[in-house]
Amino acid sequence: MDNKAQGISVTTIIIAAIALVVLVVVIAIFTGYFAGFGGQVEDVTQTCSEFTSSSGEQGRWDDECGEDERSILGAKDAPSHPGMKCCVPED
C-alpha cells in the first residue's frame, strides 16, 4: 500500500499566518486605525496643570485621586512631584 501524504506543510502555514498578521497591521496603519495613539503621545509634553477637564478645571498634584478624578501618567513635571499623582476631574 503506497499512501503518499499530500497537503500543505507546517512551514507554509506558519509563513502564511505571519504574512496575514503583517498585512492586517499595514492596513490598520494606512487606514488611520492607530491615529488616536499620536494624541496620547503628545499629552506627555504637558504639565499637570495643563491637563483640563471638559469643564475647564485644571489638573493638580495629590497623593491620591478622588473617585471623580482620573490619574494622568507621565505629565511633564512629574519628576518634581515624586510619589504624587496628577489628578484631573472627570466630567
HTML snippet that shows the backbone in 3Dmol.js (N, CA, C, O; Angstrom):
<script src="https://3Dmol.org/build/3Dmol-min.js"></script>
<div id="view" style="width:600px;height:400px;position:relative"></div>
<script>
const pdb = `
ATOM      1  N   MET A   1       0.840  -1.158   0.000  1.00  0.00           N
ATOM      2  CA  MET A   1       0.000   0.000   0.000  1.00  0.00           C
ATOM      3  C   MET A   1       0.898   1.238   0.000  1.00  0.00           C
ATOM      4  O   MET A   1       1.691   1.436   0.920  1.00  0.00           O
ATOM      5  N   ASP A   2       0.770   2.045  -1.010  1.00  0.00           N
ATOM      6  CA  ASP A   2       1.620   3.219  -1.182  1.00  0.00           C
ATOM      7  C   ASP A   2       0.795   4.491  -0.998  1.00  0.00           C
ATOM      8  O   ASP A   2       0.263   5.040  -1.963  1.00  0.00           O
ATOM      9  N   ASN A   3       0.696   4.948   0.230  1.00  0.00           N
ATOM     10  CA  ASN A   3      -0.041   6.189   0.510  1.00  0.00           C
ATOM     11  C   ASN A   3       0.948   7.328   0.639  1.00  0.00           C
ATOM     12  O   ASN A   3       1.810   7.305   1.518  1.00  0.00           O
ATOM     13  N   LYS A   4       0.840   8.296  -0.199  1.00  0.00           N
ATOM     14  CA  LYS A   4       1.686   9.477  -0.128  1.00  0.00           C
ATOM     15  C   LYS A   4       0.842  10.628   0.397  1.00  0.00           C
ATOM     16  O   LYS A   4      -0.224  10.936  -0.136  1.00  0.00           O
ATOM     17  N   ALA A   5       1.345  11.256   1.453  1.00  0.00           N
ATOM     18  CA  ALA A   5       0.619  12.388   2.036  1.00  0.00           C
ATOM     19  C   ALA A   5       0.739  13.586   1.110  1.00  0.00           C
ATOM     20  O   ALA A   5       1.818  13.917   0.619  1.00  0.00           O
ATOM     21  N   GLN A   6      -0.380  14.215   0.892  1.00  0.00           N
ATOM     22  CA  GLN A   6      -0.381  15.428   0.091  1.00  0.00           C
ATOM     23  C   GLN A   6      -1.078  16.512   0.894  1.00  0.00           C
ATOM     24  O   GLN A   6      -2.119  16.271   1.506  1.00  0.00           O
ATOM     25  N   GLY A   7      -0.524  17.658   0.890  1.00  0.00           N
ATOM     26  CA  GLY A   7      -1.117  18.759   1.637  1.00  0.00           C
ATOM     27  C   GLY A   7      -0.134  19.888   1.810  1.00  0.00           C
ATOM     28  O   GLY A   7       0.916  19.930   1.169  1.00  0.00           O
ATOM     29  N   ILE A   8      -0.487  20.787   2.672  1.00  0.00           N
ATOM     30  CA  ILE A   8       0.337  21.962   2.926  1.00  0.00           C
ATOM     31  C   ILE A   8       1.245  21.675   4.118  1.00  0.00           C
ATOM     32  O   ILE A   8       0.796  21.164   5.144  1.00  0.00           O
ATOM     33  N   SER A   9       2.505  22.004   3.971  1.00  0.00           N
ATOM     34  CA  SER A   9       3.432  21.758   5.075  1.00  0.00           C
ATOM     35  C   SER A   9       3.195  22.755   6.216  1.00  0.00           C
ATOM     36  O   SER A   9       2.594  23.811   6.020  1.00  0.00           O
ATOM     37  N   VAL A  10       3.669  22.401   7.384  1.00  0.00           N
ATOM     38  CA  VAL A  10       3.519  23.260   8.563  1.00  0.00           C
ATOM     39  C   VAL A  10       4.244  24.585   8.340  1.00  0.00           C
ATOM     40  O   VAL A  10       3.751  25.636   8.750  1.00  0.00           O
ATOM     41  N   THR A  11       5.388  24.546   7.707  1.00  0.00           N
ATOM     42  CA  THR A  11       6.152  25.763   7.436  1.00  0.00           C
ATOM     43  C   THR A  11       5.359  26.728   6.565  1.00  0.00           C
ATOM     44  O   THR A  11       5.368  27.935   6.805  1.00  0.00           O
ATOM     45  N   THR A  12       4.682  26.208   5.569  1.00  0.00           N
ATOM     46  CA  THR A  12       3.874  27.046   4.688  1.00  0.00           C
ATOM     47  C   THR A  12       2.727  27.693   5.455  1.00  0.00           C
ATOM     48  O   THR A  12       2.412  28.860   5.221  1.00  0.00           O
ATOM     49  N   ILE A  13       2.105  26.963   6.357  1.00  0.00           N
ATOM     50  CA  ILE A  13       1.002  27.502   7.158  1.00  0.00           C
ATOM     51  C   ILE A  13       1.508  28.610   8.077  1.00  0.00           C
ATOM     52  O   ILE A  13       0.849  29.641   8.216  1.00  0.00           O
ATOM     53  N   ILE A  14       2.669  28.415   8.705  1.00  0.00           N
ATOM     54  CA  ILE A  14       3.231  29.426   9.602  1.00  0.00           C
ATOM     55  C   ILE A  14       3.593  30.697   8.838  1.00  0.00           C
ATOM     56  O   ILE A  14       3.309  31.802   9.301  1.00  0.00           O
ATOM     57  N   ILE A  15       4.211  30.548   7.682  1.00  0.00           N
ATOM     58  CA  ILE A  15       4.577  31.710   6.866  1.00  0.00           C
ATOM     59  C   ILE A  15       3.332  32.466   6.416  1.00  0.00           C
ATOM     60  O   ILE A  15       3.321  33.697   6.417  1.00  0.00           O
ATOM     61  N   ALA A  16       2.289  31.742   6.032  1.00  0.00           N
ATOM     62  CA  ALA A  16       1.040  32.384   5.619  1.00  0.00           C
ATOM     63  C   ALA A  16       0.398  33.138   6.780  1.00  0.00           C
ATOM     64  O   ALA A  16      -0.139  34.228   6.581  1.00  0.00           O
ATOM     65  N   ALA A  17       0.444  32.583   7.977  1.00  0.00           N
ATOM     66  CA  ALA A  17      -0.134  33.249   9.151  1.00  0.00           C
ATOM     67  C   ALA A  17       0.623  34.533   9.476  1.00  0.00           C
ATOM     68  O   ALA A  17       0.013  35.559   9.775  1.00  0.00           O
ATOM     69  N   ILE A  18       1.951  34.475   9.416  1.00  0.00           N
ATOM     70  CA  ILE A  18       2.754  35.674   9.676  1.00  0.00           C
ATOM     71  C   ILE A  18       2.481  36.744   8.627  1.00  0.00           C
ATOM     72  O   ILE A  18       2.350  37.922   8.959  1.00  0.00           O
ATOM     73  N   ALA A  19       2.394  36.344   7.376  1.00  0.00           N
ATOM     74  CA  ALA A  19       2.101  37.293   6.298  1.00  0.00           C
ATOM     75  C   ALA A  19       0.733  37.938   6.494  1.00  0.00           C
ATOM     76  O   ALA A  19       0.565  39.125   6.215  1.00  0.00           O
ATOM     77  N   LEU A  20      -0.233  37.179   6.966  1.00  0.00           N
ATOM     78  CA  LEU A  20      -1.576  37.711   7.208  1.00  0.00           C
ATOM     79  C   LEU A  20      -1.556  38.753   8.337  1.00  0.00           C
ATOM     80  O   LEU A  20      -2.207  39.793   8.232  1.00  0.00           O
ATOM     81  N   VAL A  21      -0.821  38.479   9.398  1.00  0.00           N
ATOM     82  CA  VAL A  21      -0.717  39.432  10.513  1.00  0.00           C
ATOM     83  C   VAL A  21      -0.059  40.721  10.038  1.00  0.00           C
ATOM     84  O   VAL A  21      -0.531  41.811  10.361  1.00  0.00           O
ATOM     85  N   VAL A  22       1.018  40.609   9.278  1.00  0.00           N
ATOM     86  CA  VAL A  22       1.701  41.790   8.753  1.00  0.00           C
ATOM     87  C   VAL A  22       0.764  42.589   7.858  1.00  0.00           C
ATOM     88  O   VAL A  22       0.741  43.817   7.927  1.00  0.00           O
ATOM     89  N   LEU A  23       0.004  41.915   7.029  1.00  0.00           N
ATOM     90  CA  LEU A  23      -0.940  42.589   6.134  1.00  0.00           C
ATOM     91  C   LEU A  23      -2.000  43.350   6.930  1.00  0.00           C
ATOM     92  O   LEU A  23      -2.336  44.483   6.583  1.00  0.00           O
ATOM     93  N   VAL A  24      -2.520  42.753   7.972  1.00  0.00           N
ATOM     94  CA  VAL A  24      -3.530  43.418   8.804  1.00  0.00           C
ATOM     95  C   VAL A  24      -2.949  44.658   9.472  1.00  0.00           C
ATOM     96  O   VAL A  24      -3.609  45.696   9.516  1.00  0.00           O
ATOM     97  N   VAL A  25      -1.718  44.568   9.995  1.00  0.00           N
ATOM     98  CA  VAL A  25      -1.079  45.722  10.641  1.00  0.00           C
ATOM     99  C   VAL A  25      -0.834  46.840   9.628  1.00  0.00           C
ATOM    100  O   VAL A  25      -1.070  48.008   9.939  1.00  0.00           O
ATOM    101  N   VAL A  26      -0.373  46.512   8.441  1.00  0.00           N
ATOM    102  CA  VAL A  26      -0.126  47.524   7.409  1.00  0.00           C
ATOM    103  C   VAL A  26      -1.432  48.206   7.013  1.00  0.00           C
ATOM    104  O   VAL A  26      -1.468  49.426   6.857  1.00  0.00           O
ATOM    105  N   ILE A  27      -2.487  47.444   6.851  1.00  0.00           N
ATOM    106  CA  ILE A  27      -3.789  48.022   6.506  1.00  0.00           C
ATOM    107  C   ILE A  27      -4.279  48.933   7.631  1.00  0.00           C
ATOM    108  O   ILE A  27      -4.812  50.011   7.365  1.00  0.00           O
ATOM    109  N   ALA A  28      -4.104  48.511   8.883  1.00  0.00           N
ATOM    110  CA  ALA A  28      -4.541  49.324  10.017  1.00  0.00           C
ATOM    111  C   ALA A  28      -3.774  50.650  10.071  1.00  0.00           C
ATOM    112  O   ALA A  28      -4.351  51.688  10.394  1.00  0.00           O
ATOM    113  N   ILE A  29      -2.502  50.616   9.762  1.00  0.00           N
ATOM    114  CA  ILE A  29      -1.696  51.840   9.784  1.00  0.00           C
ATOM    115  C   ILE A  29      -2.159  52.797   8.688  1.00  0.00           C
ATOM    116  O   ILE A  29      -2.338  53.987   8.947  1.00  0.00           O
ATOM    117  N   PHE A  30      -2.352  52.300   7.482  1.00  0.00           N
ATOM    118  CA  PHE A  30      -2.711  53.171   6.370  1.00  0.00           C
ATOM    119  C   PHE A  30      -4.159  53.631   6.393  1.00  0.00           C
ATOM    120  O   PHE A  30      -4.485  54.625   5.745  1.00  0.00           O
ATOM    121  N   THR A  31      -5.029  52.955   7.105  1.00  0.00           N
ATOM    122  CA  THR A  31      -6.421  53.405   7.199  1.00  0.00           C
ATOM    123  C   THR A  31      -6.632  54.337   8.379  1.00  0.00           C
ATOM    124  O   THR A  31      -7.742  54.827   8.583  1.00  0.00           O
ATOM    125  N   GLY A  32      -5.590  54.593   9.160  1.00  0.00           N
ATOM    126  CA  GLY A  32      -5.698  55.522  10.275  1.00  0.00           C
ATOM    127  C   GLY A  32      -6.218  54.896  11.548  1.00  0.00           C
ATOM    128  O   GLY A  32      -6.607  55.616  12.467  1.00  0.00           O
ATOM    129  N   TYR A  33      -6.237  53.592  11.630  1.00  0.00           N
ATOM    130  CA  TYR A  33      -6.746  52.920  12.828  1.00  0.00           C
ATOM    131  C   TYR A  33      -5.920  53.275  14.056  1.00  0.00           C
ATOM    132  O   TYR A  33      -6.459  53.332  15.161  1.00  0.00           O
ATOM    133  N   PHE A  34      -4.632  53.513  13.887  1.00  0.00           N
ATOM    134  CA  PHE A  34      -3.761  53.848  15.016  1.00  0.00           C
ATOM    135  C   PHE A  34      -3.602  55.354  15.188  1.00  0.00           C
ATOM    136  O   PHE A  34      -2.699  55.788  15.903  1.00  0.00           O
ATOM    137  N   ALA A  35      -4.442  56.156  14.564  1.00  0.00           N
ATOM    138  CA  ALA A  35      -4.306  57.616  14.621  1.00  0.00           C
ATOM    139  C   ALA A  35      -4.476  58.151  16.030  1.00  0.00           C
ATOM    140  O   ALA A  35      -3.844  59.151  16.370  1.00  0.00           O
ATOM    141  N   GLY A  36      -5.295  57.537  16.861  1.00  0.00           N
ATOM    142  CA  GLY A  36      -5.524  58.010  18.225  1.00  0.00           C
ATOM    143  C   GLY A  36      -4.294  57.920  19.098  1.00  0.00           C
ATOM    144  O   GLY A  36      -4.195  58.644  20.088  1.00  0.00           O
ATOM    145  N   PHE A  37      -3.367  57.066  18.768  1.00  0.00           N
ATOM    146  CA  PHE A  37      -2.162  56.892  19.569  1.00  0.00           C
ATOM    147  C   PHE A  37      -1.304  58.152  19.580  1.00  0.00           C
ATOM    148  O   PHE A  37      -0.702  58.478  20.603  1.00  0.00           O
ATOM    149  N   GLY A  38      -1.243  58.848  18.480  1.00  0.00           N
ATOM    150  CA  GLY A  38      -0.424  60.050  18.386  1.00  0.00           C
ATOM    151  C   GLY A  38      -0.852  61.123  19.364  1.00  0.00           C
ATOM    152  O   GLY A  38       0.003  61.816  19.915  1.00  0.00           O
ATOM    153  N   GLY A  39      -2.139  61.287  19.599  1.00  0.00           N
ATOM    154  CA  GLY A  39      -2.628  62.284  20.538  1.00  0.00           C
ATOM    155  C   GLY A  39      -2.200  61.981  21.951  1.00  0.00           C
ATOM    156  O   GLY A  39      -1.893  62.901  22.709  1.00  0.00           O
ATOM    157  N   GLN A  40      -2.172  60.729  22.325  1.00  0.00           N
ATOM    158  CA  GLN A  40      -1.766  60.362  23.670  1.00  0.00           C
ATOM    159  C   GLN A  40      -0.282  60.606  23.874  1.00  0.00           C
ATOM    160  O   GLN A  40       0.138  60.976  24.970  1.00  0.00           O
ATOM    161  N   VAL A  41       0.502  60.409  22.859  1.00  0.00           N
ATOM    162  CA  VAL A  41       1.940  60.651  22.982  1.00  0.00           C
ATOM    163  C   VAL A  41       2.208  62.138  23.154  1.00  0.00           C
ATOM    164  O   VAL A  41       3.093  62.519  23.920  1.00  0.00           O
ATOM    165  N   GLU A  42       1.457  62.986  22.452  1.00  0.00           N
ATOM    166  CA  GLU A  42       1.644  64.424  22.569  1.00  0.00           C
ATOM    167  C   GLU A  42       1.327  64.911  23.977  1.00  0.00           C
ATOM    168  O   GLU A  42       1.946  65.867  24.444  1.00  0.00           O
ATOM    169  N   ASP A  43       0.380  64.280  24.664  1.00  0.00           N
ATOM    170  CA  ASP A  43      -0.015  64.696  26.006  1.00  0.00           C
ATOM    171  C   ASP A  43       1.138  64.625  27.003  1.00  0.00           C
ATOM    172  O   ASP A  43       1.125  65.338  28.006  1.00  0.00           O
ATOM    173  N   VAL A  44       2.113  63.796  26.750  1.00  0.00           N
ATOM    174  CA  VAL A  44       3.223  63.625  27.675  1.00  0.00           C
ATOM    175  C   VAL A  44       4.039  64.911  27.801  1.00  0.00           C
ATOM    176  O   VAL A  44       4.769  65.063  28.780  1.00  0.00           O
ATOM    177  N   THR A  45       3.945  65.820  26.871  1.00  0.00           N
ATOM    178  CA  THR A  45       4.704  67.063  26.920  1.00  0.00           C
ATOM    179  C   THR A  45       3.984  68.137  27.728  1.00  0.00           C
ATOM    180  O   THR A  45       4.473  69.264  27.809  1.00  0.00           O
ATOM    181  N   GLN A  46       2.831  67.820  28.330  1.00  0.00           N
ATOM    182  CA  GLN A  46       2.087  68.793  29.113  1.00  0.00           C
ATOM    183  C   GLN A  46       2.385  68.642  30.602  1.00  0.00           C
ATOM    184  O   GLN A  46       2.649  67.542  31.088  1.00  0.00           O
ATOM    185  N   THR A  47       2.338  69.760  31.313  1.00  0.00           N
ATOM    186  CA  THR A  47       2.445  69.707  32.761  1.00  0.00           C
ATOM    187  C   THR A  47       1.087  69.329  33.333  1.00  0.00           C
ATOM    188  O   THR A  47       0.082  69.352  32.622  1.00  0.00           O
ATOM    189  N   CYS A  48       1.057  68.987  34.592  1.00  0.00           N
ATOM    190  CA  CYS A  48      -0.194  68.555  35.224  1.00  0.00           C
ATOM    191  C   CYS A  48      -1.278  69.632  35.127  1.00  0.00           C
ATOM    192  O   CYS A  48      -2.436  69.322  34.848  1.00  0.00           O
ATOM    193  N   SER A  49      -0.910  70.886  35.355  1.00  0.00           N
ATOM    194  CA  SER A  49      -1.909  71.959  35.329  1.00  0.00           C
ATOM    195  C   SER A  49      -2.430  72.243  33.920  1.00  0.00           C
ATOM    196  O   SER A  49      -3.468  72.886  33.765  1.00  0.00           O
ATOM    197  N   GLU A  50      -1.721  71.770  32.893  1.00  0.00           N
ATOM    198  CA  GLU A  50      -2.177  71.957  31.517  1.00  0.00           C
ATOM    199  C   GLU A  50      -3.225  70.922  31.112  1.00  0.00           C
ATOM    200  O   GLU A  50      -3.917  71.108  30.111  1.00  0.00           O
ATOM    201  N   PHE A  51      -3.349  69.842  31.871  1.00  0.00           N
ATOM    202  CA  PHE A  51      -4.416  68.883  31.624  1.00  0.00           C
ATOM    203  C   PHE A  51      -5.686  69.465  32.227  1.00  0.00           C
ATOM    204  O   PHE A  51      -5.696  69.864  33.392  1.00  0.00           O
ATOM    205  N   THR A  52      -6.756  69.514  31.444  1.00  0.00           N
ATOM    206  CA  THR A  52      -8.004  70.087  31.947  1.00  0.00           C
ATOM    207  C   THR A  52      -9.169  69.157  31.669  1.00  0.00           C
ATOM    208  O   THR A  52      -9.128  68.338  30.752  1.00  0.00           O
ATOM    209  N   SER A  53     -10.211  69.299  32.478  1.00  0.00           N
ATOM    210  CA  SER A  53     -11.451  68.572  32.239  1.00  0.00           C
ATOM    211  C   SER A  53     -12.236  69.346  31.190  1.00  0.00           C
ATOM    212  O   SER A  53     -11.841  70.448  30.811  1.00  0.00           O
ATOM    213  N   SER A  54     -13.337  68.786  30.720  1.00  0.00           N
ATOM    214  CA  SER A  54     -14.130  69.486  29.717  1.00  0.00           C
ATOM    215  C   SER A  54     -14.788  70.728  30.299  1.00  0.00           C
ATOM    216  O   SER A  54     -15.187  71.624  29.555  1.00  0.00           O
ATOM    217  N   SER A  55     -14.908  70.789  31.628  1.00  0.00           N
ATOM    218  CA  SER A  55     -15.473  71.989  32.260  1.00  0.00           C
ATOM    219  C   SER A  55     -14.396  73.038  32.538  1.00  0.00           C
ATOM    220  O   SER A  55     -14.707  74.116  33.045  1.00  0.00           O
ATOM    221  N   GLY A  56     -13.138  72.738  32.215  1.00  0.00           N
ATOM    222  CA  GLY A  56     -12.059  73.707  32.348  1.00  0.00           C
ATOM    223  C   GLY A  56     -11.256  73.617  33.630  1.00  0.00           C
ATOM    224  O   GLY A  56     -10.335  74.409  33.833  1.00  0.00           O
ATOM    225  N   GLU A  57     -11.583  72.665  34.508  1.00  0.00           N
ATOM    226  CA  GLU A  57     -10.823  72.531  35.752  1.00  0.00           C
ATOM    227  C   GLU A  57      -9.445  71.952  35.449  1.00  0.00           C
ATOM    228  O   GLU A  57      -9.317  71.009  34.669  1.00  0.00           O
ATOM    229  N   GLN A  58      -8.421  72.520  36.068  1.00  0.00           N
ATOM    230  CA  GLN A  58      -7.044  72.093  35.817  1.00  0.00           C
ATOM    231  C   GLN A  58      -6.667  70.895  36.669  1.00  0.00           C
ATOM    232  O   GLN A  58      -7.248  70.647  37.725  1.00  0.00           O
ATOM    233  N   GLY A  59      -5.678  70.159  36.183  1.00  0.00           N
ATOM    234  CA  GLY A  59      -5.131  69.057  36.948  1.00  0.00           C
ATOM    235  C   GLY A  59      -4.340  69.570  38.130  1.00  0.00           C
ATOM    236  O   GLY A  59      -3.869  70.707  38.121  1.00  0.00           O
ATOM    237  N   ARG A  60      -4.191  68.736  39.152  1.00  0.00           N
ATOM    238  CA  ARG A  60      -3.447  69.126  40.346  1.00  0.00           C
ATOM    239  C   ARG A  60      -2.705  67.914  40.871  1.00  0.00           C
ATOM    240  O   ARG A  60      -3.114  66.778  40.631  1.00  0.00           O
ATOM    241  N   TRP A  61      -1.622  68.146  41.582  1.00  0.00           N
ATOM    242  CA  TRP A  61      -0.832  67.075  42.179  1.00  0.00           C
ATOM    243  C   TRP A  61      -1.417  66.730  43.539  1.00  0.00           C
ATOM    244  O   TRP A  61      -1.728  67.621  44.330  1.00  0.00           O
ATOM    245  N   ASP A  62      -1.569  65.423  43.817  1.00  0.00           N
ATOM    246  CA  ASP A  62      -2.096  64.971  45.102  1.00  0.00           C
ATOM    247  C   ASP A  62      -1.563  63.560  45.362  1.00  0.00           C
ATOM    248  O   ASP A  62      -1.073  62.886  44.457  1.00  0.00           O
ATOM    249  N   ASP A  63      -1.672  63.131  46.632  1.00  0.00           N
ATOM    250  CA  ASP A  63      -1.228  61.775  46.981  1.00  0.00           C
ATOM    251  C   ASP A  63      -2.113  60.711  46.342  1.00  0.00           C
ATOM    252  O   ASP A  63      -1.611  59.695  45.860  1.00  0.00           O
ATOM    253  N   GLU A  64      -3.414  60.935  46.336  1.00  0.00           N
ATOM    254  CA  GLU A  64      -4.381  60.007  45.739  1.00  0.00           C
ATOM    255  C   GLU A  64      -5.442  60.801  45.002  1.00  0.00           C
ATOM    256  O   GLU A  64      -5.821  61.888  45.436  1.00  0.00           O
ATOM    257  N   CYS A  65      -5.921  60.267  43.890  1.00  0.00           N
ATOM    258  CA  CYS A  65      -7.009  60.908  43.152  1.00  0.00           C
ATOM    259  C   CYS A  65      -8.341  60.449  43.726  1.00  0.00           C
ATOM    260  O   CYS A  65      -8.478  59.308  44.167  1.00  0.00           O
ATOM    261  N   GLY A  66      -9.310  61.336  43.718  1.00  0.00           N
ATOM    262  CA  GLY A  66     -10.646  61.004  44.198  1.00  0.00           C
ATOM    263  C   GLY A  66     -11.398  60.120  43.208  1.00  0.00           C
ATOM    264  O   GLY A  66     -10.933  59.864  42.098  1.00  0.00           O
ATOM    265  N   GLU A  67     -12.577  59.659  43.639  1.00  0.00           N
ATOM    266  CA  GLU A  67     -13.386  58.784  42.785  1.00  0.00           C
ATOM    267  C   GLU A  67     -13.854  59.491  41.520  1.00  0.00           C
ATOM    268  O   GLU A  67     -14.062  58.853  40.488  1.00  0.00           O
ATOM    269  N   ASP A  68     -14.019  60.806  41.598  1.00  0.00           N
ATOM    270  CA  ASP A  68     -14.494  61.563  40.440  1.00  0.00           C
ATOM    271  C   ASP A  68     -13.340  62.194  39.654  1.00  0.00           C
ATOM    272  O   ASP A  68     -13.537  63.155  38.910  1.00  0.00           O
ATOM    273  N   GLU A  69     -12.136  61.643  39.830  1.00  0.00           N
ATOM    274  CA  GLU A  69     -10.959  62.144  39.127  1.00  0.00           C
ATOM    275  C   GLU A  69     -10.240  60.998  38.419  1.00  0.00           C
ATOM    276  O   GLU A  69     -10.350  59.835  38.806  1.00  0.00           O
ATOM    277  N   ARG A  70      -9.510  61.361  37.381  1.00  0.00           N
ATOM    278  CA  ARG A  70      -8.673  60.367  36.702  1.00  0.00           C
ATOM    279  C   ARG A  70      -7.218  60.753  36.896  1.00  0.00           C
ATOM    280  O   ARG A  70      -6.880  61.930  37.013  1.00  0.00           O
ATOM    281  N   SER A  71      -6.377  59.751  36.927  1.00  0.00           N
ATOM    282  CA  SER A  71      -4.949  59.964  37.129  1.00  0.00           C
ATOM    283  C   SER A  71      -4.253  60.032  35.773  1.00  0.00           C
ATOM    284  O   SER A  71      -4.486  59.190  34.905  1.00  0.00           O
ATOM    285  N   ILE A  72      -3.403  61.029  35.596  1.00  0.00           N
ATOM    286  CA  ILE A  72      -2.638  61.197  34.359  1.00  0.00           C
ATOM    287  C   ILE A  72      -1.230  60.680  34.596  1.00  0.00           C
ATOM    288  O   ILE A  72      -0.556  61.099  35.538  1.00  0.00           O
ATOM    289  N   LEU A  73      -0.796  59.784  33.753  1.00  0.00           N
ATOM    290  CA  LEU A  73       0.562  59.245  33.858  1.00  0.00           C
ATOM    291  C   LEU A  73       1.495  60.012  32.928  1.00  0.00           C
ATOM    292  O   LEU A  73       1.124  60.333  31.799  1.00  0.00           O
ATOM    293  N   GLY A  74       2.663  60.296  33.383  1.00  0.00           N
ATOM    294  CA  GLY A  74       3.691  60.864  32.519  1.00  0.00           C
ATOM    295  C   GLY A  74       3.564  62.345  32.253  1.00  0.00           C
ATOM    296  O   GLY A  74       3.974  62.808  31.189  1.00  0.00           O
ATOM    297  N   ALA A  75       3.007  63.113  33.189  1.00  0.00           N
ATOM    298  CA  ALA A  75       2.991  64.564  32.995  1.00  0.00           C
ATOM    299  C   ALA A  75       4.438  65.073  32.976  1.00  0.00           C
ATOM    300  O   ALA A  75       5.328  64.503  33.606  1.00  0.00           O
ATOM    301  N   LYS A  76       4.637  66.145  32.245  1.00  0.00           N
ATOM    302  CA  LYS A  76       5.983  66.682  32.046  1.00  0.00           C
ATOM    303  C   LYS A  76       6.672  67.047  33.368  1.00  0.00           C
ATOM    304  O   LYS A  76       7.884  66.878  33.501  1.00  0.00           O
ATOM    305  N   ASP A  77       5.910  67.539  34.334  1.00  0.00           N
ATOM    306  CA  ASP A  77       6.506  67.964  35.595  1.00  0.00           C
ATOM    307  C   ASP A  77       6.453  66.880  36.677  1.00  0.00           C
ATOM    308  O   ASP A  77       6.609  67.187  37.859  1.00  0.00           O
ATOM    309  N   ALA A  78       6.240  65.635  36.294  1.00  0.00           N
ATOM    310  CA  ALA A  78       6.179  64.525  37.257  1.00  0.00           C
ATOM    311  C   ALA A  78       7.470  64.345  38.056  1.00  0.00           C
ATOM    312  O   ALA A  78       7.389  64.055  39.250  1.00  0.00           O
ATOM    313  N   PRO A  79       8.653  64.502  37.464  1.00  0.00           N
ATOM    314  CA  PRO A  79       9.874  64.311  38.253  1.00  0.00           C
ATOM    315  C   PRO A  79       9.984  65.256  39.454  1.00  0.00           C
ATOM    316  O   PRO A  79      10.637  64.918  40.442  1.00  0.00           O
ATOM    317  N   SER A  80       9.361  66.420  39.383  1.00  0.00           N
ATOM    318  CA  SER A  80       9.433  67.348  40.502  1.00  0.00           C
ATOM    319  C   SER A  80       8.366  67.077  41.564  1.00  0.00           C
ATOM    320  O   SER A  80       8.289  67.794  42.562  1.00  0.00           O
ATOM    321  N   HIS A  81       7.540  66.038  41.352  1.00  0.00           N
ATOM    322  CA  HIS A  81       6.500  65.650  42.316  1.00  0.00           C
ATOM    323  C   HIS A  81       6.586  64.141  42.575  1.00  0.00           C
ATOM    324  O   HIS A  81       5.644  63.420  42.246  1.00  0.00           O
ATOM    325  N   PRO A  82       7.671  63.648  43.148  1.00  0.00           N
ATOM    326  CA  PRO A  82       7.828  62.193  43.336  1.00  0.00           C
ATOM    327  C   PRO A  82       6.776  61.630  44.288  1.00  0.00           C
ATOM    328  O   PRO A  82       6.481  62.218  45.329  1.00  0.00           O
ATOM    329  N   GLY A  83       6.223  60.496  43.918  1.00  0.00           N
ATOM    330  CA  GLY A  83       5.238  59.807  44.746  1.00  0.00           C
ATOM    331  C   GLY A  83       3.844  60.378  44.660  1.00  0.00           C
ATOM    332  O   GLY A  83       2.935  59.877  45.323  1.00  0.00           O
ATOM    333  N   MET A  84       3.642  61.428  43.849  1.00  0.00           N
ATOM    334  CA  MET A  84       2.334  62.045  43.739  1.00  0.00           C
ATOM    335  C   MET A  84       1.696  61.715  42.397  1.00  0.00           C
ATOM    336  O   MET A  84       2.372  61.273  41.468  1.00  0.00           O
ATOM    337  N   LYS A  85       0.396  61.933  42.307  1.00  0.00           N
ATOM    338  CA  LYS A  85      -0.355  61.658  41.087  1.00  0.00           C
ATOM    339  C   LYS A  85      -0.948  62.955  40.556  1.00  0.00           C
ATOM    340  O   LYS A  85      -1.366  63.821  41.324  1.00  0.00           O
ATOM    341  N   CYS A  86      -0.981  63.077  39.233  1.00  0.00           N
ATOM    342  CA  CYS A  86      -1.637  64.211  38.593  1.00  0.00           C
ATOM    343  C   CYS A  86      -3.114  63.853  38.451  1.00  0.00           C
ATOM    344  O   CYS A  86      -3.455  62.933  37.707  1.00  0.00           O
ATOM    345  N   CYS A  87      -3.981  64.556  39.145  1.00  0.00           N
ATOM    346  CA  CYS A  87      -5.414  64.244  39.174  1.00  0.00           C
ATOM    347  C   CYS A  87      -6.207  65.286  38.402  1.00  0.00           C
ATOM    348  O   CYS A  87      -6.059  66.486  38.637  1.00  0.00           O
ATOM    349  N   VAL A  88      -7.055  64.827  37.473  1.00  0.00           N
ATOM    350  CA  VAL A  88      -7.887  65.702  36.679  1.00  0.00           C
ATOM    351  C   VAL A  88      -9.335  65.300  36.883  1.00  0.00           C
ATOM    352  O   VAL A  88      -9.663  64.120  36.755  1.00  0.00           O
ATOM    353  N   PRO A  89     -10.224  66.255  37.201  1.00  0.00           N
ATOM    354  CA  PRO A  89     -11.639  65.901  37.406  1.00  0.00           C
ATOM    355  C   PRO A  89     -12.256  65.302  36.154  1.00  0.00           C
ATOM    356  O   PRO A  89     -11.993  65.753  35.039  1.00  0.00           O
ATOM    357  N   GLU A  90     -13.090  64.270  36.353  1.00  0.00           N
ATOM    358  CA  GLU A  90     -13.827  63.679  35.243  1.00  0.00           C
ATOM    359  C   GLU A  90     -15.169  64.362  35.145  1.00  0.00           C
ATOM    360  O   GLU A  90     -15.751  64.759  36.155  1.00  0.00           O
ATOM    361  N   ASP A  91     -15.661  64.499  33.927  1.00  0.00           N
ATOM    362  CA  ASP A  91     -16.967  65.132  33.731  1.00  0.00           C
ATOM    363  C   ASP A  91     -18.033  64.123  33.446  1.00  0.00           C
ATOM    364  O   ASP A  91     -19.194  64.487  33.256  1.00  0.00           O
TER     365      ASP A  91
END
`;
const viewer = $3Dmol.createViewer("view");
viewer.addModel(pdb, "pdb");
viewer.setStyle({}, {cartoon: {color: "spectrum"}});
viewer.zoomTo();
viewer.render();
</script>
